[in-house]
Amino acid sequence: MSVFATWVACCLRLSRSSLVLTCQGGDWTKAMYPAIRGRGWGGHWIDAASALRMADEIGGLDPITEAADPYGNHAAQAMHLGLALGCDLHLVLDSAKIQESGVPRSVLAQFPERLPVRLDAAFHRHHDLRFLPEAVQMTLSFDALYTCVFPWDAIQQVTIFPLPPELDEPEEEPEEEPEPTSRRGHLRLLD
């Protein structure tokens, strides 16, 4: 494959991604970023290279990395990132700190030390997450729907589960029906 064909294939693959995280260097960024933006790509670009930050038309970092604050609320930032990327989130909550959170008592009795909560990306809109100054509010399903409020200090762990990349699989050719070997009549079903 020629260098140009490789470059075109790379642009096509990148333009189907919702997020590009790269540390390829400024020259690569200067070539690829405008090429995929020109194809109508509207995803997030997170880059170690300073080439885009220095360009006048870009004016700064990607909104996801711009909002990162090493001294801020890490749990909230991790949750925002996972939601922005459309990933599953897994939270581990300190059960002692969520006794009055809205989680059913029977569930808390099953998890006396730590309550694991998995937020499936397919249902993020139904979780109705609200980021409050002292807590995060969300709708969870146990035996019914519950509005739960978890103080930030009750969140011990946030894990982001990225979706597996979509791989281009070759399309299979439909199999042709074999011709009948005898000359006698036969039935053939047509759609």
N, CA and C atoms as an extended XYZ file, in Angstrom:
573
Properties=species:S:1:pos:R:3:atomname:S:1:resname:S:1:resid:I:1 pbc="F F F"
N         0.845       -1.160        0.000 N   MET     1
C         0.000        0.000        0.000 CA  MET     1
C         0.898        1.233        0.000 C   MET     1
N         0.554        2.224       -0.837 N   SER     2
C         1.366        3.431       -0.930 CA  SER     2
C         1.185        4.292        0.318 C   SER     2
N         2.077        5.245        0.499 N   VAL     3
C         1.998        6.140        1.649 CA  VAL     3
C         0.693        6.935        1.586 C   VAL     3
N         0.314        7.395        0.394 N   PHE     4
C        -0.925        8.156        0.246 CA  PHE     4
C        -2.144        7.303        0.591 C   PHE     4
N        -2.161        6.070        0.117 N   ALA     5
C        -3.290        5.174        0.405 CA  ALA     5
C        -3.373        4.882        1.904 C   ALA     5
N        -2.240        4.725        2.554 N   THR     6
C        -2.222        4.507        4.000 CA  THR     6
C        -2.766        5.727        4.726 C   THR     6
N        -2.369        6.918        4.280 N   TRP     7
C        -2.835        8.155        4.886 CA  TRP     7
C        -4.344        8.299        4.722 C   TRP     7
N        -4.876        8.015        3.548 N   VAL     8
C        -6.313        8.102        3.293 CA  VAL     8
C        -7.063        7.101        4.171 C   VAL     8
N        -6.552        5.879        4.272 N   ALA     9
C        -7.194        4.856        5.111 CA  ALA     9
C        -7.204        5.301        6.575 C   ALA     9
N        -6.130        5.904        7.028 N   CYS    10
C        -6.043        6.393        8.408 CA  CYS    10
C        -7.070        7.511        8.633 C   CYS    10
N        -7.194        8.434        7.682 N   CYS    11
C        -8.180        9.516        7.790 CA  CYS    11
C        -9.597        8.955        7.873 C   CYS    11
N        -9.892        7.962        7.046 N   LEU    12
C       -11.226        7.358        7.050 CA  LEU    12
C       -11.530        6.707        8.388 C   LEU    12
N       -10.574        5.967        8.921 N   ARG    13
C       -10.797        5.313       10.223 CA  ARG    13
C       -10.954        6.332       11.341 C   ARG    13
N       -10.104        7.346       11.350 N   LEU    14
C       -10.193        8.355       12.402 CA  LEU    14
C       -11.498        9.137       12.325 C   LEU    14
N       -11.991        9.401       11.132 N   SER    15
C       -13.218       10.186       10.990 CA  SER    15
C       -14.452        9.428       11.468 C   SER    15
N       -14.334        8.114       11.704 N   ARG    16
C       -15.446        7.329       12.252 CA  ARG    16
C       -15.378        7.224       13.774 C   ARG    16
N       -14.335        7.792       14.375 N   SER    17
C       -14.162        7.740       15.831 CA  SER    17
C       -14.802        8.962       16.472 C   SER    17
N       -15.288        8.804       17.690 N   SER    18
C       -15.826        9.962       18.400 CA  SER    18
C       -14.738       10.660       19.219 C   SER    18
N       -13.609        9.982       19.407 N   LEU    19
C       -12.510       10.536       20.191 CA  LEU    19
C       -11.191       10.097       19.575 C   LEU    19
N       -10.278       11.050       19.425 N   VAL    20
C        -8.914       10.732       19.005 CA  VAL    20
C        -7.989       11.176       20.124 C   VAL    20
N        -7.231       10.242       20.658 N   LEU    21
C        -6.248       10.500       21.701 CA  LEU    21
C        -4.900       10.168       21.090 C   LEU    21
N        -4.037       11.167       20.923 N   THR    22
C        -2.814       10.940       20.167 CA  THR    22
C        -1.597       11.582       20.824 C   THR    22
N        -0.462       10.974       20.565 N   CYS    23
C         0.826       11.556       20.953 CA  CYS    23
C         1.814       11.293       19.816 C   CYS    23
N         1.355       11.518       18.585 N   GLN    24
C         2.155       11.244       17.398 CA  GLN    24
C         3.119       12.378       17.049 C   GLN    24
N         2.902       13.553       17.582 N   GLY    25
C         3.781       14.671       17.285 CA  GLY    25
C         3.065       15.743       16.472 C   GLY    25
N         3.629       16.940       16.479 N   GLY    26
C         3.011       18.090       15.843 CA  GLY    26
C         2.816       17.968       14.351 C   GLY    26
N         3.792       17.401       13.624 N   ASP    27
C         3.654       17.281       12.163 CA  ASP    27
C         2.488       16.374       11.799 C   ASP    27
N         2.347       15.270       12.518 N   TRP    28
C         1.237       14.340       12.261 CA  TRP    28
C        -0.084       15.037       12.560 C   TRP    28
N        -0.150       15.764       13.687 N   THR    29
C        -1.361       16.488       14.063 CA  THR    29
C        -1.724       17.519       13.008 C   THR    29
N        -0.733       18.275       12.527 N   LYS    30
C        -0.993       19.312       11.518 CA  LYS    30
C        -1.526       18.719       10.221 C   LYS    30
N        -1.147       17.488        9.912 N   ALA    31
C        -1.648       16.846        8.698 CA  ALA    31
C        -3.011       16.194        8.904 C   ALA    31
N        -3.188       15.497       10.019 N   MET    32
C        -4.391       14.695       10.219 CA  MET    32
C        -5.600       15.510       10.703 C   MET    32
N        -5.400       16.419       11.625 N   TYR    33
C        -6.529       17.148       12.210 CA  TYR    33
C        -7.361       17.873       11.146 C   TYR    33
N        -6.742       18.683       10.273 N   PRO    34
C        -7.573       19.352        9.264 CA  PRO    34
C        -8.175       18.371        8.250 C   PRO    34
N        -7.482       17.260        8.016 N   ALA    35
C        -7.997       16.291        7.036 CA  ALA    35
C        -9.288       15.650        7.542 C   ALA    35
N        -9.342       15.281        8.806 N   ILE    36
C       -10.573       14.634        9.284 CA  ILE    36
C       -11.647       15.671        9.635 C   ILE    36
N       -11.250       16.863       10.068 N   ARG    37
C       -12.251       17.918       10.280 CA  ARG    37
C       -12.900       18.280        8.940 C   ARG    37
N       -12.111       18.257        7.872 N   GLY    38
C       -12.627       18.550        6.536 CA  GLY    38
C       -13.643       17.529        6.052 C   GLY    38
N       -13.616       16.340        6.609 N   ARG    39
C       -14.588       15.293        6.260 CA  ARG    39
C       -15.859       15.412        7.104 C   ARG    39
N       -15.956       16.488        7.916 N   GLY    40
C       -17.145       16.699        8.719 CA  GLY    40
C       -17.076       16.080       10.103 C   GLY    40
N       -15.890       15.638       10.508 N   TRP    41
C       -15.736       15.004       11.814 CA  TRP    41
C       -15.948       16.038       12.899 C   TRP    41
N       -16.735       15.704       13.940 N   GLY    42
C       -17.008       16.631       15.025 CA  GLY    42
C       -16.670       16.060       16.386 C   GLY    42
N       -15.781       15.087       16.436 N   GLY    43
C       -15.448       14.434       17.695 CA  GLY    43
C       -14.482       15.241       18.544 C   GLY    43
N       -13.982       14.597       19.593 N   HIS    44
C       -13.019       15.225       20.506 CA  HIS    44
C       -11.602       14.829       20.104 C   HIS    44
N       -10.706       15.787       20.133 N   TRP    45
C        -9.303       15.572       19.790 CA  TRP    45
C        -8.481       15.892       21.036 C   TRP    45
N        -7.826       14.907       21.600 N   ILE    46
C        -6.962       15.096       22.759 CA  ILE    46
C        -5.546       14.767       22.314 C   ILE    46
N        -4.660       15.729       22.445 N   ASP    47
C        -3.359       15.601       21.814 CA  ASP    47
C        -2.243       16.043       22.760 C   ASP    47
N        -1.158       15.274       22.783 N   ALA    48
C         0.013       15.657       23.571 CA  ALA    48
C         0.798       16.762       22.871 C   ALA    48
N         0.670       16.843       21.549 N   ALA    49
C         1.421       17.850       20.783 CA  ALA    49
C         0.834       19.240       21.036 C   ALA    49
N         1.692       20.239       20.982 N   SER    50
C         1.231       21.613       21.217 CA  SER    50
C         0.793       22.297       19.933 C   SER    50
N         0.868       21.613       18.789 N   ALA    51
C         0.583       22.246       17.495 CA  ALA    51
C        -0.790       22.901       17.455 C   ALA    51
N        -1.821       22.252       17.947 N   LEU    52
C        -3.166       22.832       17.903 CA  LEU    52
C        -3.350       23.914       18.959 C   LEU    52
N        -2.725       23.764       20.098 N   ARG    53
C        -2.865       24.781       21.142 CA  ARG    53
C        -2.225       26.090       20.714 C   ARG    53
N        -1.217       26.018       19.860 N   MET    54
C        -0.521       27.217       19.416 CA  MET    54
C        -1.208       27.874       18.220 C   MET    54
N        -2.074       27.149       17.525 N   ALA    55
C        -2.747       27.697       16.348 CA  ALA    55
C        -3.818       28.694       16.784 C   ALA    55
N        -3.899       29.820       16.086 N   ASP    56
C        -4.859       30.866       16.433 CA  ASP    56
C        -6.310       30.397       16.303 C   ASP    56
N        -6.605       29.586       15.276 N   GLU    57
C        -7.998       29.208       15.046 CA  GLU    57
C        -8.515       28.174       16.043 C   GLU    57
N        -7.640       27.510       16.754 N   ILE    58
C        -8.084       26.497       17.706 CA  ILE    58
C        -8.352       27.137       19.064 C   ILE    58
N        -7.418       27.919       19.540 N   GLY    59
C        -7.620       28.674       20.759 CA  GLY    59
C        -7.651       27.877       22.042 C   GLY    59
N        -6.964       26.789       22.142 N   GLY    60
C        -6.879       26.095       23.415 CA  GLY    60
C        -7.057       24.606       23.286 C   GLY    60
N        -7.128       23.972       24.424 N   LEU    61
C        -7.254       22.522       24.489 CA  LEU    61
C        -8.667       22.078       24.172 C   LEU    61
N        -8.822       20.811       23.942 N   ASP    62
C       -10.133       20.199       23.778 CA  ASP    62
C       -10.948       20.428       25.044 C   ASP    62
N       -12.279       20.582       24.940 N   PRO    63
C       -13.072       20.851       26.150 CA  PRO    63
C       -12.916       19.806       27.245 C   PRO    63
N       -12.686       18.555       26.891 N   ILE    64
C       -12.538       17.525       27.922 CA  ILE    64
C       -11.258       17.753       28.720 C   ILE    64
N       -10.144       17.976       28.034 N   THR    65
C        -8.881       18.147       28.755 CA  THR    65
C        -8.769       19.534       29.363 C   THR    65
N        -9.443       20.525       28.776 N   GLU    66
C        -9.408       21.869       29.326 CA  GLU    66
C       -10.052       21.913       30.704 C   GLU    66
N       -11.094       21.098       30.898 N   ALA    67
C       -11.816       21.090       32.157 CA  ALA    67
C       -11.096       20.302       33.254 C   ALA    67
N       -10.067       19.541       32.894 N   ALA    68
C        -9.362       18.734       33.892 CA  ALA    68
C        -8.665       19.637       34.908 C   ALA    68
N        -8.897       19.363       36.167 N   ASP    69
C        -8.327       20.145       37.249 CA  ASP    69
C        -7.687       19.183       38.244 C   ASP    69
N        -6.357       19.157       38.328 N   PRO    70
C        -5.715       18.207       39.238 CA  PRO    70
C        -6.083       18.430       40.694 C   PRO    70
N        -6.610       19.602       41.051 N   TYR    71
C        -6.976       19.888       42.433 CA  TYR    71
C        -8.483       19.847       42.649 C   TYR    71
N        -9.238       19.559       41.583 N   GLY    72
C       -10.694       19.565       41.674 CA  GLY    72
C       -11.258       18.222       42.117 C   GLY    72
N       -12.542       18.062       41.929 N   ASN    73
C       -13.269       16.864       42.313 CA  ASN    73
C       -12.981       15.762       41.286 C   ASN    73
N       -12.097       14.855       41.640 N   HIS    74
C       -11.678       13.808       40.697 CA  HIS    74
C       -12.819       12.882       40.318 C   HIS    74
N       -13.670       12.529       41.281 N   ALA    75
C       -14.793       11.636       40.981 CA  ALA    75
C       -15.712       12.278       39.950 C   ALA    75
N       -16.030       13.546       40.129 N   ALA    76
C       -16.900       14.248       39.181 CA  ALA    76
C       -16.243       14.335       37.808 C   ALA    76
N       -14.942       14.632       37.777 N   GLN    77
C       -14.242       14.743       36.501 CA  GLN    77
C       -14.200       13.400       35.766 C   GLN    77
N       -13.943       12.327       36.499 N   ALA    78
C       -13.908       11.003       35.876 CA  ALA    78
C       -15.291       10.623       35.342 C   ALA    78
N       -16.324       10.950       36.107 N   MET    79
C       -17.682       10.643       35.658 CA  MET    79
C       -18.056       11.471       34.436 C   MET    79
N       -17.702       12.747       34.429 N   HIS    80
C       -17.958       13.594       33.261 CA  HIS    80
C       -17.254       13.040       32.026 C   HIS    80
N       -16.012       12.618       32.176 N   LEU    81
C       -15.260       12.067       31.054 CA  LEU    81
C       -15.920       10.798       30.529 C   LEU    81
N       -16.271        9.880       31.428 N   GLY    82
C       -16.924        8.644       31.008 CA  GLY    82
C       -18.238        8.894       30.306 C   GLY    82
N       -19.019        9.857       30.803 N   LEU    83
C       -20.287       10.203       30.159 CA  LEU    83
C       -20.050       10.824       28.787 C   LEU    83
N       -19.059       11.726       28.700 N   ALA    84
C       -18.772       12.381       27.422 CA  ALA    84
C       -18.321       11.382       26.362 C   ALA    84
N       -17.617       10.347       26.789 N   LEU    85
C       -17.132        9.340       25.849 CA  LEU    85
C       -18.163        8.245       25.581 C   LEU    85
N       -19.252        8.235       26.336 N   GLY    86
C       -20.277        7.203       26.154 CA  GLY    86
C       -19.828        5.843       26.652 C   GLY    86
N       -19.086        5.829       27.736 N   CYS    87
C       -18.556        4.580       28.288 CA  CYS    87
C       -19.392        4.120       29.491 C   CYS    87
N       -19.313        2.821       29.768 N   ASP    88
C       -19.886        2.303       31.009 CA  ASP    88
C       -19.055        2.838       32.169 C   ASP    88
N       -19.727        3.132       33.282 N   LEU    89
C       -19.044        3.595       34.490 CA  LEU    89
C       -19.315        2.610       35.614 C   LEU    89
N       -18.311        2.387       36.435 N   HIS    90
C       -18.471        1.533       37.607 CA  HIS    90
C       -18.046        2.363       38.816 C   HIS    90
N       -18.955        2.496       39.769 N   LEU    91
C       -18.674        3.247       40.985 CA  LEU    91
C       -18.603        2.289       42.158 C   LEU    91
N       -17.730        2.578       43.094 N   VAL    92
C       -17.685        1.851       44.358 CA  VAL    92
C       -17.947        2.891       45.443 C   VAL    92
N       -19.021        2.652       46.213 N   LEU    93
C       -19.472        3.612       47.219 CA  LEU    93
C       -19.288        3.053       48.621 C   LEU    93
N       -18.909        3.903       49.561 N   ASP    94
C       -18.775        3.544       50.966 CA  ASP    94
C       -20.176        3.421       51.557 C   ASP    94
N       -20.589        2.209       51.868 N   SER    95
C       -21.964        1.961       52.340 CA  SER    95
C       -22.297        2.744       53.613 C   SER    95
N       -21.335        2.966       54.487 N   ALA    96
C       -21.592        3.706       55.729 CA  ALA    96
C       -21.991        5.153       55.448 C   ALA    96
N       -21.535        5.716       54.336 N   LYS    97
C       -21.805        7.123       54.027 CA  LYS    97
C       -23.037        7.322       53.146 C   LYS    97
N       -23.719        6.224       52.772 N   ILE    98
C       -24.882        6.363       51.884 CA  ILE    98
C       -26.155        5.773       52.507 C   ILE    98
N       -26.200        5.714       53.815 N   GLN    99
C       -27.357        5.140       54.505 CA  GLN    99
C       -28.648        5.907       54.211 C   GLN    99
N       -28.569        7.198       54.028 N   GLU   100
C       -29.753        8.033       53.764 CA  GLU   100
C       -29.764        8.526       52.309 C   GLU   100
N       -29.190        7.766       51.400 N   SER   101
C       -29.028        8.210       50.017 CA  SER   101
C       -30.215        7.930       49.117 C   SER   101
N       -31.104        7.059       49.547 N   GLY   102
C       -32.216        6.656       48.694 CA  GLY   102
C       -32.078        5.235       48.186 C   GLY   102
N       -30.951        4.593       48.464 N   VAL   103
C       -30.759        3.185       48.113 CA  VAL   103
C       -31.596        2.350       49.080 C   VAL   103
N       -32.334        1.372       48.580 N   PRO   104
C       -33.155        0.555       49.489 CA  PRO   104
C       -32.322       -0.102       50.595 C   PRO   104
N       -32.893       -0.194       51.771 N   ARG   105
C       -32.207       -0.798       52.927 CA  ARG   105
C       -31.797       -2.240       52.626 C   ARG   105
N       -32.638       -2.974       51.888 N   SER   106
C       -32.306       -4.371       51.578 CA  SER   106
C       -31.029       -4.464       50.734 C   SER   106
N       -30.807       -3.495       49.866 N   VAL   107
C       -29.586       -3.489       49.044 CA  VAL   107
C       -28.387       -3.155       49.922 C   VAL   107
N       -28.525       -2.159       50.772 N   LEU   108
C       -27.428       -1.789       51.674 CA  LEU   108
C       -27.073       -2.938       52.616 C   LEU   108
N       -28.074       -3.737       53.016 N   ALA   109
C       -27.811       -4.892       53.888 CA  ALA   109
C       -26.980       -5.949       53.162 C   ALA   109
N       -27.160       -6.058       51.850 N   GLN   110
C       -26.381       -7.018       51.053 CA  GLN   110
C       -24.937       -6.565       50.872 C   GLN   110
N       -24.710       -5.251       50.929 N   PHE   111
C       -23.371       -4.694       50.723 CA  PHE   111
C       -23.014       -3.797       51.908 C   PHE   111
N       -22.667       -4.391       53.061 N   PRO   112
C       -22.459       -3.598       54.279 CA  PRO   112
C       -21.225       -2.693       54.242 C   PRO   112
N       -20.227       -3.021       53.424 N   GLU   113
C       -19.011       -2.196       53.382 CA  GLU   113
C       -18.953       -1.300       52.152 C   GLU   113
N       -19.107       -1.899       50.980 N   ARG   114
C       -18.989       -1.156       49.715 CA  ARG   114
C       -20.112       -1.569       48.774 C   ARG   114
N       -20.761       -0.572       48.177 N   LEU   115
C       -21.821       -0.833       47.216 CA  LEU   115
C       -21.287       -0.602       45.806 C   LEU   115
N       -21.241       -1.637       44.958 N   PRO   116
C       -20.834       -1.430       43.569 CA  PRO   116
C       -22.047       -0.974       42.748 C   PRO   116
N       -21.839        0.012       41.898 N   VAL   117
C       -22.901        0.516       41.022 CA  VAL   117
C       -22.342        0.582       39.612 C   VAL   117
N       -23.001       -0.105       38.691 N   ARG   118
C       -22.579       -0.070       37.283 CA  ARG   118
C       -23.577        0.751       36.489 C   ARG   118
N       -23.093        1.776       35.813 N   LEU   119
C       -23.918        2.637       34.972 CA  LEU   119
C       -23.630        2.282       33.517 C   LEU   119
N       -24.532        1.555       32.914 N   ASP   120
C       -24.382        1.099       31.537 CA  ASP   120
C       -24.570        2.281       30.590 C   ASP   120
N       -23.655        2.451       29.649 N   ALA   121
C       -23.696        3.581       28.719 CA  ALA   121
C       -25.008        3.646       27.945 C   ALA   121
N       -25.603        2.509       27.652 N   ALA   122
C       -26.852        2.494       26.897 CA  ALA   122
C       -27.991        3.153       27.666 C   ALA   122
N       -27.842        3.305       28.988 N   PHE   123
C       -28.917        3.857       29.814 CA  PHE   123
C       -28.534        5.172       30.497 C   PHE   123
N       -27.439        5.825       30.046 N   HIS   124
C       -27.014        7.068       30.694 CA  HIS   124
C       -28.145        8.103       30.731 C   HIS   124
N       -28.912        8.221       29.674 N   ARG   125
C       -29.969        9.242       29.668 CA  ARG   125
C       -31.042        8.942       30.713 C   ARG   125
N       -31.227        7.663       31.043 N   HIS   126
C       -32.216        7.284       32.044 CA  HIS   126
C       -31.696        7.458       33.479 C   HIS   126
N       -30.368        7.453       33.633 N   HIS   127
C       -29.795        7.651       34.965 CA  HIS   127
C       -29.985        9.078       35.457 C   HIS   127
N       -30.172       10.005       34.513 N   ASP   128
C       -30.459       11.396       34.849 CA  ASP   128
C       -29.476       11.949       35.883 C   ASP   128
N       -28.178       11.818       35.592 N   LEU   129
C       -27.159       12.286       36.532 CA  LEU   129
C       -27.201       13.805       36.669 C   LEU   129
N       -27.108       14.257       37.908 N   ARG   130
C       -27.038       15.684       38.211 CA  ARG   130
C       -25.872       15.890       39.170 C   ARG   130
N       -24.960       16.761       38.768 N   PHE   131
C       -23.769       17.028       39.553 CA  PHE   131
C       -24.039       18.235       40.454 C   PHE   131
N       -24.168       17.970       41.730 N   LEU   132
C       -24.449       18.993       42.727 CA  LEU   132
C       -23.150       19.343       43.453 C   LEU   132
N       -23.085       20.497       44.130 N   PRO   133
C       -21.831       20.870       44.811 CA  PRO   133
C       -21.357       19.840       45.834 C   PRO   133
N       -22.263       19.237       46.592 N   GLU   134
C       -21.872       18.318       47.652 CA  GLU   134
C       -22.098       16.847       47.315 C   GLU   134
N       -22.758       16.560       46.160 N   ALA   135
C       -23.132       15.176       45.868 CA  ALA   135
C       -23.459       15.004       44.388 C   ALA   135
N       -23.663       13.755       44.000 N   VAL   136
C       -24.164       13.438       42.664 CA  VAL   136
C       -25.513       12.744       42.850 C   VAL   136
N       -26.474       13.172       42.054 N   GLN   137
C       -27.814       12.588       42.107 CA  GLN   137
C       -28.024       11.774       40.847 C   GLN   137
N       -28.640       10.589       40.988 N   MET   138
C       -28.902        9.743       39.829 CA  MET   138
C       -30.107        8.860       40.091 C   MET   138
N       -30.719        8.404       39.014 N   THR   139
C       -31.832        7.468       39.106 CA  THR   139
C       -31.290        6.067       38.868 C   THR   139
N       -31.524        5.173       39.820 N   LEU   140
C       -31.050        3.799       39.724 CA  LEU   140
C       -32.224        2.835       39.827 C   LEU   140
N       -32.040        1.679       39.236 N   SER   141
C       -33.076        0.651       39.255 CA  SER   141
C       -32.617       -0.512       40.130 C   SER   141
N       -33.373       -0.770       41.194 N   PHE   142
C       -33.146       -1.951       42.024 CA  PHE   142
C       -34.364       -2.848       41.812 C   PHE   142
N       -35.346       -2.795       42.704 N   ASP   143
C       -36.612       -3.488       42.465 CA  ASP   143
C       -37.624       -2.522       41.856 C   ASP   143
N       -37.273       -1.239       41.813 N   ALA   144
C       -38.048       -0.153       41.205 CA  ALA   144
C       -37.052        0.974       40.932 C   ALA   144
N       -37.524        2.098       40.440 N   LEU   145
C       -36.640        3.233       40.197 CA  LEU   145
C       -36.513        4.072       41.462 C   LEU   145
N       -35.281        4.432       41.813 N   TYR   146
C       -34.999        5.220       43.004 CA  TYR   146
C       -34.124        6.411       42.615 C   TYR   146
N       -34.451        7.576       43.144 N   THR   147
C       -33.573        8.736       43.004 CA  THR   147
C       -32.622        8.705       44.188 C   THR   147
N       -31.347        8.559       43.878 N   CYS   148
C       -30.321        8.419       44.921 CA  CYS   148
C       -29.387        9.619       44.878 C   CYS   148
N       -28.948       10.050       46.047 N   VAL   149
C       -28.004       11.162       46.177 CA  VAL   149
C       -26.796       10.643       46.946 C   VAL   149
N       -25.635       10.662       46.283 N   PHE   150
C       -24.413       10.148       46.892 CA  PHE   150
C       -23.444       11.300       47.155 C   PHE   150
N       -23.058       11.517       48.423 N   PRO   151
C       -22.058       12.549       48.718 CA  PRO   151
C       -20.735       12.203       48.015 C   PRO   151
N       -20.033       13.235       47.602 N   TRP   152
C       -18.775       12.996       46.876 CA  TRP   152
C       -17.796       12.171       47.698 C   TRP   152
N       -17.761       12.367       49.006 N   ASP   153
C       -16.790       11.623       49.815 CA  ASP   153
C       -17.180       10.151       49.990 C   ASP   153
N       -18.367        9.754       49.541 N   ALA   154
C       -18.764        8.337       49.598 CA  ALA   154
C       -18.244        7.553       48.393 C   ALA   154
N       -17.821        8.277       47.359 N   ILE   155
C       -17.334        7.607       46.139 CA  ILE   155
C       -15.866        7.242       46.334 C   ILE   155
N       -15.601        5.946       46.423 N   GLN   156
C       -14.233        5.465       46.641 CA  GLN   156
C       -13.509        5.172       45.334 C   GLN   156
N       -14.266        4.877       44.283 N   GLN   157
C       -13.621        4.493       43.022 CA  GLN   157
C       -14.564        4.774       41.862 C   GLN   157
N       -14.011        5.274       40.767 N   VAL   158
C       -14.735        5.431       39.506 CA  VAL   158
C       -13.891        4.740       38.444 C   VAL   158
N       -14.505        3.786       37.751 N   THR   159
C       -13.808        3.075       36.679 CA  THR   159
C       -14.562        3.313       35.383 C   THR   159
N       -13.824        3.652       34.342 N   ILE   160
C       -14.410        3.881       33.016 CA  ILE   160
C       -14.115        2.665       32.153 C   ILE   160
N       -15.151        2.093       31.573 N   PHE   161
C       -15.002        0.939       30.691 CA  PHE   161
C       -15.211        1.387       29.249 C   PHE   161
N       -14.139        1.552       28.480 N   PRO   162
C       -14.311        1.976       27.086 CA  PRO   162
C       -14.939        0.859       26.252 C   PRO   162
N       -15.673        1.259       25.230 N   LEU   163
C       -16.246        0.291       24.308 CA  LEU   163
C       -15.141       -0.266       23.423 C   LEU   163
N       -15.237       -1.534       23.025 N   PRO   164
C       -14.217       -2.071       22.125 CA  PRO   164
C       -14.299       -1.367       20.774 C   PRO   164
N       -13.162       -1.160       20.118 N   PRO   165
C       -13.183       -0.477       18.816 CA  PRO   165
C       -13.916       -1.321       17.784 C   PRO   165
N       -14.577       -0.616       16.859 N   GLU   166
C       -15.244       -1.325       15.772 CA  GLU   166
C       -14.200       -1.645       14.721 C   GLU   166
N       -14.030       -2.914       14.449 N   LEU   167
C       -13.070       -3.341       13.456 CA  LEU   167
C       -13.773       -3.543       12.132 C   LEU   167
N       -13.114       -3.131       11.064 N   ASP   168
C       -13.672       -3.340        9.732 CA  ASP   168
C       -13.512       -4.800        9.369 C   ASP   168
N       -14.634       -5.483        9.264 N   GLU   169
C       -14.597       -6.886        8.876 CA  GLU   169
C       -14.983       -6.983        7.407 C   GLU   169
N       -14.295       -7.839        6.661 N   PRO   170
C       -14.645       -7.965        5.248 CA  PRO   170
C       -16.058       -8.530        5.102 C   PRO   170
N       -16.786       -7.962        4.139 N   GLU   171
C       -18.136       -8.447        3.901 CA  GLU   171
C       -18.063       -9.808        3.225 C   GLU   171
N       -18.935      -10.685        3.684 N   GLU   172
C       -18.951      -12.028        3.116 CA  GLU   172
C       -19.793      -12.031        1.855 C   GLU   172
N       -19.299      -12.732        0.862 N   GLU   173
C       -20.031      -12.886       -0.386 CA  GLU   173
C       -21.168      -13.863       -0.156 C   GLU   173
N       -22.380      -13.555       -0.654 N   PRO   174
C       -23.456      -14.536       -0.489 CA  PRO   174
C       -23.158      -15.797       -1.305 C   PRO   174
N       -23.469      -16.911       -0.693 N   GLU   175
C       -23.214      -18.177       -1.378 CA  GLU   175
C       -24.250      -18.384       -2.477 C   GLU   175
N       -23.763      -18.791       -3.609 N   GLU   176
C       -24.666      -19.070       -4.722 CA  GLU   176
C       -25.251      -20.459       -4.544 C   GLU   176
N       -26.526      -20.589       -4.941 N   GLU   177
C       -27.162      -21.891       -4.856 CA  GLU   177
C       -26.581      -22.798       -5.938 C   GLU   177
N       -26.255      -24.038       -5.575 N   PRO   178
C       -25.724      -24.941       -6.598 CA  PRO   178
C       -26.818      -25.331       -7.590 C   PRO   178
N       -26.401      -25.435       -8.815 N   GLU   179
C       -27.334      -25.863       -9.856 CA  GLU   179
C       -27.692      -27.323       -9.630 C   GLU   179
N       -28.956      -27.692       -9.842 N   PRO   180
C       -29.315      -29.104       -9.690 CA  PRO   180
C       -28.544      -29.963      -10.687 C   PRO   180
N       -28.154      -31.151      -10.218 N   THR   181
C       -27.350      -32.021      -11.069 CA  THR   181
C       -28.199      -32.833      -12.031 C   THR   181
N       -29.452      -33.025      -11.693 N   SER   182
C       -30.283      -33.805      -12.625 CA  SER   182
C       -31.173      -32.864      -13.413 C   SER   182
N       -31.707      -33.336      -14.481 N   ARG   183
C       -32.541      -32.532      -15.356 CA  ARG   183
C       -34.016      -32.600      -14.959 C   ARG   183
N       -34.319      -33.347      -13.923 N   ARG   184
C       -35.708      -33.419      -13.506 CA  ARG   184
C       -36.124      -32.116      -12.833 C   ARG   184
N       -37.427      -31.871      -12.800 N   GLY   185
C       -37.952      -30.659      -12.205 CA  GLY   185
C       -37.680      -30.586      -10.711 C   GLY   185
N       -37.634      -29.405      -10.174 N   HIS   186
C       -37.416      -29.222       -8.748 CA  HIS   186
C       -38.145      -27.951       -8.299 C   HIS   186
N       -38.399      -27.868       -7.002 N   LEU   187
C       -39.031      -26.685       -6.446 CA  LEU   187
C       -37.956      -25.709       -5.998 C   LEU   187
N       -38.228      -24.447       -6.206 N   ARG   188
C       -37.310      -23.401       -5.780 CA  ARG   188
C       -38.152      -22.293       -5.149 C   ARG   188
N       -37.858      -21.939       -3.908 N   LEU   189
C       -38.605      -20.904       -3.202 CA  LEU   189
C       -38.002      -19.550       -3.513 C   LEU   189
N       -38.829      -18.601       -3.857 N   LEU   190
C       -38.390      -17.248       -4.161 CA  LEU   190
C       -39.022      -16.278       -3.183 C   LEU   190
N       -38.279      -15.283       -2.790 N   ASP   191
C       -38.828      -14.242       -1.911 CA  ASP   191
C       -39.531      -13.198       -2.737 C   ASP   191
